[in-house]
Amino acid sequence: MSDTVERRAHRGEHRELPDGPQRQAIELKTDRRAAGPYAVLTAEERLTMLADLAALPG
């Protein structure tokens, strides 16, 4: 992923990437970074968090 794309993401600028190597790299990086926090949650906490996320607008 390019530094430009990462800077845009940090500033809150979003655009949908088509399927391909760049999107795959971003998805894998996101999964790796999220694994730690998810691992410490109980099953009930994960379900609560998912329900809260699903309730967000947009």
C-alpha positions, 0 to 999 in steps of 0.5 A: 500500500502506498504512503499516499493511500495510508495518509488519506485514510488517516485523514478520513478520506475514503474510497473503495478499492477494486479487488486486486493486490492493493486491496488484498494487502490492506485487508491482510494488514487490517486483519493482522492489526485487529487480531490482538484486540479481538483475541482478548475479548470474550465471546459475549464481548465480541457479540456486543461489539459486533452488534454495536458496530452493526447499529452504526449509521452508514 
